[in-house]
Amino acid sequence: MKDKIIYTTSIIISFFIGIIGTVLVIKYAPTNEKIINTQTDKTVSITEENTIKESINKIYDAVVLVETYKNNTGISSGTGFVYKKDETNGYIITNHHVINGGNKFTVTLTNGNEVEATLLGSDEYSDIAILSIPQDAVIQIASLGESKKSEIGDTVFAVGSPLGKEYMGTVTKGILSGKERTITVESTTFSQMIEVLQTDAAINPGNSGGPLVNINGEVIGVTSMKLVQNEVEGMGFAIPIEIVNSLIDRLEKGEQIERPLIGIEMTDVSNTYYLYRQGIIIPEDIEKGIIIIKTQENSPAQKAGLQKGDIILSLNDTEIEDTAHFKYILYKYEVGDTIKIKYMRNNKIHETTLTLNKKAENN
């Protein structure tokens, strides 16, 4: 009886061991069967939330390449943009330095059409010029905005032709980095201080004259130059559109932009060698201001009693840094305005008022 029980128990244990072994083999033992992976293809749609495509579309075809020739030889190229048209012409804003020295101008549009342009007017000091082309050549007209409504940090972009026709229509994006900046620019004829917008959008040679545009697709500035220093990157500049607007009507008519004068020849207080040659000695503690070298006959300065050797310290209570700064402040006023001048003579401070006249050659 005992042997039978042992026998039966052995069979039961063997049965369960067999079942467990079978399960383990099925689960873990390698197999020669080929495993087939099935994959379902899906179309994924991605929506870019921060694109500026719509803004670019509002301006892109208004931007043109401007090429300047002298006696049929190319001397410079830059960018411009159509800002209006009438029954006969389309009108283009660009920079003065883009067209300077030329006697023939061509404009290439985004459809590849090339047309000859006519120079209507230009102003060296503001670096603005106006061209016209046949109205039927115009593809799109840019909308002009207001830079004063833009804030630092706003998205802006530039459209232009860096390095010429090969890269025509290049768009670069950035932010408005600064407003109401003043920078001094040296030209072949004078040193000038101008007010600009600052951006980190890439602006390269050939972008000059193109639009700086806000996120609504409106032009808020005209790109003019890049600060070129080895240690500085990402600083581009544009002329505020408000300054451009103040000149457009007169430049379209070919009128010379008249700026006020007081009728003096002047130099910086730092120009010690020139002052020495002129027989002018200034106090050692004077570091800012301008020195009168000569007053013109019957000029506002002469009528107000100013004379050679006087040191102009301020204009309407704005302290004067140097000659470029003096012109920058003076040109904010109109011919006929009355201004107050504070000056030093013989170590004493004096004040006088004068009425501004039209700009002359030597001011």
C-alpha positions in Angstrom: 0.0 0.0 0.0 2.8 2.3 0.9 4.5 1.6 -2.4 1.3 2.4 -4.3 1.0 5.8 -2.6 4.6 6.7 -3.4 4.1 5.6 -7.0 1.0 7.7 -7.4 2.6 10.8 -5.9 5.6 10.4 -8.2 3.3 10.4 -11.2 1.5 13.5 -10.1 4.7 15.4 -9.4 6.1 14.4 -12.7 2.9 15.6 -14.4 3.2 19.1 -12.9 6.9 19.3 -13.6 6.2 18.5 -17.2 3.6 21.2 -17.5 5.8 23.8 -15.9 8.7 22.9 -18.1 6.6 23.1 -21.2 5.4 26.6 -20.3 9.0 27.7 -19.7 10.2 26.3 -23.0 7.4 28.0 -24.9 8.1 31.3 -23.2 11.9 31.5 -23.1 13.3 29.1 -25.6 14.6 30.6 -29.0 12.6 29.9 -32.1 13.5 29.7 -35.7 10.3 31.4 -36.8 10.7 34.8 -38.5 9.3 37.7 -36.5 7.5 40.2 -38.6 7.1 43.8 -37.4 4.1 45.7 -38.8 4.3 49.6 -39.2 1.6 52.0 -39.9 2.6 55.1 -41.8 1.0 58.3 -40.5 1.0 61.9 -42.0 2.0 64.4 -39.3 1.0 68.0 -39.7 3.2 70.6 -37.9 2.0 74.2 -37.4 4.7 76.8 -36.8 3.4 79.4 -34.4 6.1 82.0 -34.6 6.4 82.2 -38.4 6.6 85.7 -40.0 5.6 84.5 -43.5 2.4 86.6 -43.6 4.4 89.7 -42.6 7.1 89.0 -45.3 4.4 88.5 -47.9 3.1 92.1 -47.3 6.5 93.6 -48.2 8.6 91.1 -50.2 7.6 92.1 -53.7 7.9 95.8 -53.0 11.6 95.4 -52.3 14.0 96.0 -55.3 17.7 95.8 -56.2 19.1 99.2 -57.1 22.3 99.4 -59.2 24.1 102.6 -59.9 26.3 103.3 -63.0 28.6 106.1 -64.1 29.3 106.2 -67.8 27.8 102.7 -68.1 30.2 101.3 -65.5 28.7 99.9 -62.3 29.9 101.7 -59.2 27.5 100.5 -56.4 24.4 98.5 -55.6 22.0 98.4 -52.8 18.3 98.0 -52.0 15.2 100.1 -52.2 11.4 99.6 -51.8 8.3 100.9 -53.6 6.3 103.1 -51.2 3.6 104.5 -53.5 2.6 104.8 -57.2 0.4 107.1 -59.2 -0.9 107.0 -62.8 2.5 107.2 -64.3 5.2 106.3 -61.8 6.1 104.0 -58.9 8.3 105.7 -56.2 11.2 104.1 -54.5 13.1 105.0 -51.3 16.8 104.1 -51.1 19.9 105.6 -49.5 21.8 108.6 -50.9 25.1 106.7 -50.7 23.6 103.9 -52.9 23.1 106.4 -55.8 25.8 108.9 -55.1 28.0 109.7 -58.0 25.9 107.9 -60.6 24.3 109.1 -63.8 22.3 105.9 -64.6 20.2 103.8 -62.3 18.5 100.4 -62.8 16.0 98.6 -60.6 15.5 94.8 -60.6 12.2 93.5 -59.2 11.4 90.2 -57.6 10.0 88.8 -60.9 13.3 89.4 -62.5 12.3 92.4 -64.6 14.9 95.1 -64.9 13.8 98.7 -65.6 15.7 102.0 -65.7 15.0 104.4 -62.9 15.0 108.2 -62.6 16.6 110.0 -59.7 14.1 112.5 -58.4 15.9 113.9 -55.3 18.6 113.1 -52.8 19.8 114.3 -49.4 23.3 113.5 -48.2 22.8 114.5 -44.6 19.8 112.2 -44.0 21.2 109.6 -46.5 17.8 109.3 -48.3 17.1 109.3 -52.0 13.9 108.9 -54.1 13.8 107.1 -57.5 10.9 106.6 -59.9 10.1 103.8 -62.3 7.2 103.2 -64.7 4.0 102.4 -62.7 3.3 99.3 -64.7 6.5 97.7 -63.5 5.4 97.9 -59.8 4.4 94.5 -58.3 3.7 95.6 -54.7 3.6 98.7 -52.6 5.0 98.8 -49.0 3.0 100.1 -46.1 4.8 102.7 -44.0 4.4 102.4 -40.2 5.6 104.3 -37.2 8.8 103.5 -35.4 7.6 105.5 -32.4 5.0 102.9 -31.7 7.5 100.1 -31.7 9.1 98.9 -28.4 12.5 97.5 -27.6 12.3 93.7 -28.0 9.7 93.8 -30.7 10.3 91.4 -33.6 11.6 93.1 -36.8 13.1 91.9 -40.0 15.1 93.3 -42.9 14.7 92.5 -46.6 17.6 93.3 -49.0 20.3 92.4 -51.4 23.4 91.7 -49.5 26.4 91.3 -51.9 24.3 92.2 -54.9 21.9 90.4 -57.2 22.9 86.8 -56.3 21.4 87.2 -52.8 18.6 89.5 -53.8 15.5 89.1 -51.6 17.4 87.9 -48.5 15.3 88.2 -45.3 17.0 88.4 -41.8 15.1 88.5 -38.6 15.9 90.0 -35.2 14.5 92.4 -32.6 14.5 96.1 -32.1 17.5 96.5 -30.0 17.4 100.3 -29.4 15.5 103.5 -30.2 16.6 107.1 -30.5 20.3 106.1 -30.7 22.7 108.7 -32.0 25.8 107.8 -33.9 28.5 109.8 -35.6 29.2 109.1 -39.3 32.2 110.3 -41.2 31.5 111.2 -44.8 33.8 112.6 -47.5 32.6 116.1 -46.8 31.6 116.3 -43.2 31.2 114.6 -39.9 27.5 114.1 -38.9 25.5 112.8 -36.0 22.2 111.1 -36.9 19.4 109.4 -35.0 18.9 105.8 -35.7 17.0 102.6 -34.8 19.3 99.7 -33.6 18.6 96.1 -34.5 20.4 92.7 -34.3 18.9 91.6 -37.6 21.8 90.9 -39.9 22.5 93.9 -42.2 25.3 93.6 -44.7 26.7 95.5 -47.6 23.9 95.7 -50.2 21.1 95.9 -47.6 21.5 99.7 -47.6 18.3 101.4 -48.6 16.1 98.4 -47.8 13.2 98.3 -45.3 13.3 97.5 -41.6 9.9 96.0 -41.0 7.7 95.3 -37.9 5.7 92.1 -37.3 2.7 93.8 -39.1 4.6 94.0 -42.3 5.0 97.8 -42.0 8.2 99.7 -42.7 9.5 101.5 -39.6 13.0 102.3 -40.9 15.4 102.4 -43.8 18.5 100.4 -43.2 21.6 102.5 -43.8 24.7 101.1 -42.4 26.4 98.5 -40.2 28.7 99.4 -37.3 32.0 97.9 -38.5 34.3 97.1 -35.7 36.2 93.9 -35.1 34.9 93.6 -31.6 31.3 94.4 -32.4 28.7 92.0 -33.9 25.0 92.1 -34.4 24.6 95.9 -34.4 22.7 97.2 -37.5 21.1 100.6 -37.9 18.1 102.1 -39.7 16.9 105.7 -40.2 13.5 106.1 -38.5 10.6 106.3 -41.0 9.4 109.5 -39.4 12.6 111.3 -40.5 12.2 109.9 -44.0 8.5 111.0 -44.2 9.5 114.5 -43.4 11.6 114.7 -46.5 9.7 112.6 -49.1 7.5 115.3 -50.6 10.4 117.7 -51.2 12.7 115.0 -52.6 10.0 113.8 -55.0 9.9 117.4 -56.4 13.7 117.5 -56.7 13.9 120.2 -54.1 17.1 120.7 -52.1 16.6 120.1 -48.4 17.1 123.5 -46.7 18.5 123.3 -43.2 19.0 126.2 -40.8 22.3 128.0 -40.1 23.7 130.5 -37.7 26.5 131.5 -40.2 29.8 130.3 -38.7 32.9 128.3 -39.5 33.6 126.1 -36.5 35.8 123.4 -35.0 35.9 121.1 -32.0 37.5 122.1 -28.7 39.7 119.1 -29.1 41.3 120.3 -32.4 44.1 122.0 -30.5 46.6 122.2 -33.4 44.1 123.9 -35.7 43.1 126.3 -32.9 46.8 127.1 -32.3 47.2 127.9 -36.0 44.2 130.2 -35.8 45.7 132.0 -32.8 42.9 130.8 -30.5 43.6 129.6 -26.9 40.9 128.0 -24.8 40.8 127.3 -21.0 42.3 123.9 -20.1 39.1 122.8 -18.3 36.9 123.2 -21.4 36.4 119.7 -22.8 33.1 120.1 -24.7 31.6 122.6 -27.1 32.6 124.1 -30.4 34.9 127.1 -31.3 33.9 129.8 -33.7 36.6 130.3 -36.3 34.8 132.9 -38.4 31.4 134.5 -38.6 29.8 135.2 -42.0 28.9 138.7 -43.0 25.3 139.7 -42.0 24.7 136.2 -40.7 22.5 135.4 -37.6 25.6 134.8 -35.6 27.2 138.1 -36.5 24.0 140.0 -35.8 23.7 138.3 -32.4 27.2 139.5 -31.5 29.1 136.2 -31.8 32.7 136.4 -32.9 35.9 134.4 -33.6 37.2 132.5 -30.5 33.8 132.3 -28.8 33.1 128.8 -27.3 29.5 127.7 -27.9 28.5 125.6 -24.9 24.8 125.0 -25.4 21.9 125.5 -27.8 18.5 126.0 -26.1 19.9 124.5 -22.9 21.2 121.4 -24.6 25.0 121.0 -23.9 27.0 120.7 -27.1 29.5 117.9 -27.4 31.2 118.7 -30.7 30.5 120.0 -34.2 28.6 116.8 -35.3 26.4 117.1 -32.2 25.9 120.8 -32.8 24.5 120.2 -36.3 22.4 117.3 -35.0 20.7 119.7 -32.5 20.6 122.7 -34.8 18.9 120.7 -37.6 16.0 119.8 -35.4 14.9 123.4 -35.9 13.4 125.1 -38.9 14.5 128.2 -40.9 12.9 131.2 -39.1 13.0 129.6 -35.6 14.6 131.6 -32.8 17.1 129.9 -30.6 19.2 130.7 -27.5 23.0 130.3 -27.5 25.1 130.1 -24.4 28.8 130.8 -25.1 32.1 131.6 -23.3 34.3 134.6 -24.1 37.3 135.6 -22.0 36.4 133.0 -19.3 32.9 134.6 -18.9 29.5 133.0 -19.8 27.2 134.9 -22.0 23.8 134.3 -23.7 22.3 135.5 -26.9 19.4 134.7 -29.1 19.3 134.6 -32.9 16.9 133.7 -35.7 17.9 130.9 -38.0 18.6 131.4 -41.7 19.0 129.1 -44.7 21.9 126.7 -44.8 25.0 128.0 -46.5 28.0 126.2 -48.0 30.3 126.6 -45.1 28.0 125.5 -42.2 
